[in-house]
Amino acid sequence: MKSLQLRLGIGLLISLVSVFMALWWLTSSSIRYLAEEYVASHLAHDAESIIEAAHFEDNNTLELKDDQIEPVYLQPFSGQYYQVISGGHVLRSPSLVDQRLTIPALSPGETRRLYSTGPQQQALIIMAYGYQRQNRTITVAVAEDLSPLLTLISAFQQRYALIALALLLTLITVQALILHSGFHPLKRIQQQIRDLEKGDRSQLDTEVPLEVSTLVAEVNWLLNVLEQRLQRSRNALGDLAHALKTPLTVLQQLAREDALQAHVDICRTLETQTSNMQRIMARVLKRARMAGSGPALAKFDIAQEMPALINVLHTMYRDKQLTIDFASPVTGTVLIDREDMLELTGNLLDNACKWARSRVNLSIAINHKVCLRVEDDGPGVPDADIAHLLQRGTRLDENVSGHGLGLSIAKLIAEQYGGHLKLGRSKTLGGFSAEAILSKTEPL
């Protein structure tokens, strides 16, 4: 369970239900206890009256004076009964008719509370007392039917349960509203993080609860550090390429000096290596022009980025007067890092523009995956050589400028997003076709 709101809600729900159940049991048991104590005290008074009415005749027969006995004990099955035991003598109340109570003989001063079933299957509470009269041990048991009392307690329990249930549902509703209100700032932060992923914002709001303010501050600090580092890396890469242009030009001129003309191998090696370095710097500067100065973590806006990228390539290959057609069924934002998408598209378009005669087609399709396809009307590549193109640094024609890294870098970017790069011959233009399929919106 990853949701804090759900976890707190379930915990509070269990707590509320437990508290209400405990209160229901405590209240019900307390009411029954108080009721039974009241009945027990009433039976104790009746037992005192019965023992006062008890006496032994001259023939040692145990007798009771009926005029001292409550009339309710004289009515058959009235719900109140007594039974007096002394030795082998047993006296039962007329209310018992022909029934009897199962009562143990008690010693003087002993008291017991018993529960039993009455003559008509009633629930009885029995109070038994031990007495000493005329040097005889007498046990007096007085019983009362608890059925009316239990009926009242049951009705109270039902009413209490209904009221408690209504209060419980009210508290659960109030609790849910409190939790929803309390977690609303976190949901706002969650939405801001989604906007951050889409590139719609660069920082999180700092107007947040105290408990998460430190976390938000740390995230904003990390975003600043990341953006600064990426920007420094871009600038440093471009600055380095610009800084090396002058020394590289000096080395190229040095290879043409008369003093080195006698060393043909040295001149050839020097010219080859400086040419390679010049191509690498040209590619770095080209990539910097394609990427521009966009923010870090920005997503790729098709409608904004693609026309700008195509204009850059038109400028770079103005001598060929290429026609670059762009087709896309969507014009929204692709949830892929802007720099990665620019480098992937730029490498594929750059490769197509090098070999195209007059036309390049670019298309983007988005379903569950992102499919980027670049085609040209150039000579194409034989099927036997396609597998070699994805090897880093491979070039099939040394006469065309380049260092053989473009397609391998595009392949690496596609694989970082769980996809692949598919190469072949264009069915529409007849030249080369490169199709990058990206399965994920975040790099692996």
N, C-alpha and C positions, 0 to 999 in steps of 0.2 A: 504494500500500500504506500504510494508515493505522495499522495495528496495530504498536506497538513490539515487543510480544512475538513476533509473527509475523516481523517484520523481523530481530530478534535471533536467533530460532530458525533462520531460513534462513541468516543469516550464519555462525552457529556451525556449522551442518550442513555448509555448503560448506567451512569451514575444517577441520573434522574429516576430511571425505572427502579434501580436498587433502593434508593431513598424512599420512593413512594410505596414500594412493597414492604419495606421495613416499617414504615409508619402505619400502613394498613394492618400488618400483623400485630404491632405493638398496641395500637388503639383497640383492635378487636379483643386481644388477649387481656388488656387492662380492663375493658368494660366487663368481660365475663368474670374476671377475677373479682372486681368490685361487687358485681351482682351476687356471685356465690358467697362472698364474705357477708353480704347483707342477709342472705338466706340463712347462712350458718349461724349468725348472731340471733336471728329470729328463732331458729330451731333450738339454740342453746337455752333461750327463755322457756320454750315449750318443754324442754327436757327437765328444767327445774320445777316446772308446775307438775309434771308427771311424777317425779320422784317425791314431791311433797304429798301427792295424793296416794302414794304407795304405802301399804302397811301389811303386817303379818297378823293373821287371825291366831286364835289360841291353838288351832290345830296345825300351825305353821304353814297355812295356806296364804299365798301372796294375793292381795286384793288391791283394787284401785277405787277411789271415790270418784264416780262419774261426774258428780257436780263440780269437781275441780278441773275437769278436762275440757279443753276447747271443743265446741260443738262440731267443728270441721272434722275432727277425728272420729266422730260417731257416724258420719254419712258414708255409705258404701262408695268406694272408689272415688273419693273426693280429691285425691292427689296428695293428701297429707296423711302419714301413717306413723304409728309407733309400735315398738315391740320391747317388752320388759322381760329380762331373763334373770332368774336367781336360782342357782342349783338346777334342779330338774323342773322348775316351774317356769312356764312361758306364758305371758299375757300379750295378746295382740289387739290392736285397735279394731273396732267394728268396721272401719273404712277398708280394712284389708279383706273383709269377708272371710273366705276360706284360704287365702294366700298367706304366705309367711316370708319374712326377710331373712336372708342368710347373714347372721350377725355373730361374730366371735365373742366369747366371754372376755370381759376386760377386768383388769384389777382396779381397785379403788384409785381414783385420780387420773386414770388413763383416758385419753381422748383419741378418737380416730375419725377421719373423714373418708367415706366410702362412696363409690358410684356403682349403681346397679340398675337392673331393669325392673320396672314396677309391674303390678298386677295386669295392667292393660298395655304392656310393652312401652311404658313411659320411661324417660331417662330420669332416674332418681338420684338425688344427693342425700346421703345418709350421714348423720352425725351421731356417733356412739360415744357414751360416757360411762365410766365406771364409778360406782358409789359404794359407801359403807353405811347400812342402815340396820339397827338392832342386831349388830354383830353379824350381819349377813352381807355378802357381796352381791350387789345388784348392777346389772348392765342395762342401761336405757338407750335405745336407738330410736331416733326421730328422723323421718324421711319426708322429702317434699318433691313433687313433680317439677322438673326443670323445663318441660316442653314449652309452656307459655313464654318463659324467659328466653329460651333458645330461639323461639320464633321472632321475638322482638330484636334479639341480637342479630339474627340473620337478616332481618329487614334493614337494620342499621348498617350492616356490612355492605349490603347491596347499594344503599344510598351513598354510603361513603365511597364505595368503589366507583360509582358513576361520577361523583363530584371529583374524586382524585384523578380519574381518567380525563375528564374535561380540563382540569388544571394541568395535567401532564402534557396533553396535546397543546395547550396554550403556551406552556413553557418551552416545549420543543420548537414551536413556531417562532417564539421570541428568540430562542437560542440560535435558530437558523438565520434569522435576520441579523442578529448581532455578529455571527461569524461571517456572513456575507459582507456586512459593512466593514468588519475588521480586516478582511482579506482583499477588499476592493483595491487598496493601494498596490498590493502585490500583483493583482491582475493587470493594473495599469503598467507596472514595470514589465510584466510579461509581454504586453502588447508593444511596449517601447523596444524590447529586445527583438521582437519580430520585425519592427520597423528598422532596427539597426541592421539586421541580417539582410533586409531588402535594400539597404542603402538610403532609406528615407530620412535618417537622422544619424548624427555622428556621436552623440553623447546621450546619457540617461539623465532624466530630471533628478535634481537633488532634493526636491520637496517630497520626501518619503518618510515613513515612520522611523523613529529612532533606532529600532531594532535592526533595520536593514540599511541604515544610512552609511555605515562603514563599508558594507559590501558594495553599495552603489558607487561610493567614492573610489574604492579600489578598482572597480570595473572601468570607470571613467579615466582613471590614471593609466591603467593598462592600455586603453584605447588611444590615449594621447601618445604614450610611449611607442606603441606599434605604428601609429601614423607617422610620427617623427622619424622612426628608424627606416620605414619604407621610403619616405620622401628623401632622407639622406642617402639611402642606397641608390635610388634613381638618379639623384643629382650627382653623386660620386661617380656612377657609371658613365654618365654623359660627360662630366668634367674630365674624367680620365681619358675618354676617347678623344676629346678635343685637345687635351694636353699632349697626347702622343702624336698628334698630326704633324707638329713642327719637327720633333726629332726624327720621325719617320721620313719626312721629306728630305731632311739632311742626309739620312742613310741612303735613300734612293739616289740622291745627287752624288754621294760618295762613290757609289758603284760605277758611276760614269766618269770618274776622274781618270786622267791619263796614267797615273801611277799604278792603278789597279788593272789596267787593260791587259797587261801581260799575264795576270792571274785569272784566266778564264773561269776556272772552277769556283774560285772565291766570288767573282762577280756574279756568276749564275746563281750560286747559293744565296748570296746577299739579296739579289733581285727577287728570287722566289719567296724567301721568308718575309721580306718587307711587303711584297704583294699580298701574301696571306694575312699579315697583320693589318694591312689597309682594308681588306675585305671584312675582317672581323670588326674593325672600328666602324666601318660603314654600316654594318648590320646593327651594331649597338646604337648608333645615332638614329638609324631608321626606326628601331624599336622605341626609342625615346620620343620621336616625333609622333608615332602611332599612339602611344599611351597617353601623351599629354601630361596634365597635372591633376588628374582626378584624385579624389580622396581615397584613403585606404579603406578596405572592406566594402567599397561600393559595389552594387550589383550592376549588371549590364543592361543598359537601356537601349533597345534595338533601334527605336526611332531616332535617338540622339546620336548614338555612337557609330552606327553603320554608315550613314552618309558622310560623316567626318572622316572615317577611315578610308572610304572610297575616294574622297577628294585628295587625301594624302597620296594614295597610290597613283591617281591621275597625275599629280604633280611630279612624282618620282619617275613615272614612265611617260612623260609628256611627248617624248620623241616618237613613241610607237603609236600615239593617238588611239589608244584602246577604248573600246566600249565595254563598260562594266555594268551589267544588269543585275539588279538586286530584287529578289522576290521573297516576301515573307507574309504568311497569313495572319500574323500577330504583330502588334507594334508596342507591346508592353515591356515589362522588365523581366529579364531572365535571371533566376536566382543562382547565378554563377559569378564568381569573382570577376570584376571588371578587367583587371590586369591579365588574368588567365584567358578570358575570352578574347581580349584584344590581341594577345600574343598568338593564340591559336588561329584566329581569323586572319591576322596580319601575315603570319607565316604561310598559310595556305594561299592567300591572295597574292602575296609576293612571288611565290613559286609559280602560280598560274600566269601572272603578268610577265615573268621572265620568258616563258615559253610560248605565250599566246601570239597569234599573228595579228588579230584585230578585235577579238571578243572574249570576254570572261563572264561567266554566269555565277552568281552567288545566291544561295537560297537557304532559308532556315525554316525548319518544321518542328513544332513543339507538340508533343502528346504526353505520354508518360516519360518520354525521353526527349533530349534536345538533339536534333539532327542538323548538322551544318555541312552543306555540300558546295564545293567550288569546282567549276569545270572551265576548260579553255579549248580553243580551236587550234592548238599547236600540234606538233607531230605526235604527241602521245608517247607512251612507253610500251615496249613489247612485254607480253605477259611474263616471259622468262626473267625479265629484269626488275619486275615490280617488287619482288621479295627483297632485293638488294637495296632498294631505295630507303627502307626504314632503318638501315644500319647507319650509325652515327658517322657523319663525314663523307658518305658515299655521294659521288657526283658522276652521272653518266656522260656528261659532256663538259670537258674542261674549258671549252671556249666560252661558256656562259658564266658570267661572274656569280660568285657565291661560294660558300664554304661547306655545303652539304649538311647543315645542321637543321634546316627549317622543318623538314618532314619528320625527323626523329624527335625534335622538340614538340611538334604537334601531337605525335603519337604518345609521348610521355604525358602531356597535359590531358589527353583523352583518357588515358589509363588512370590518372589520378582521380578522375571523376567516374570511375567504374565503367568506362566505355572502351572504345577501340577506334582505330583509324583504318578505313577501308579504301584501298587504292585500286584504280582500274581505268578503263577507257570510257569517255563520255559518250552516251548514246545520242545526245542532242547536238553536240558540237564536234564530235569525232576526235577530240584531243584527249588530254589527261583529265581524270576525275579523282578528287580526293573527298572522302566523306567521313566526318568526325561524328561519332555517336556518343553522347554523354548520358549515362544512366542516372547519375546522382547530381544533386544541386550543390553539394559540398565536397571538397576534396577528401580522399581517403586518408 
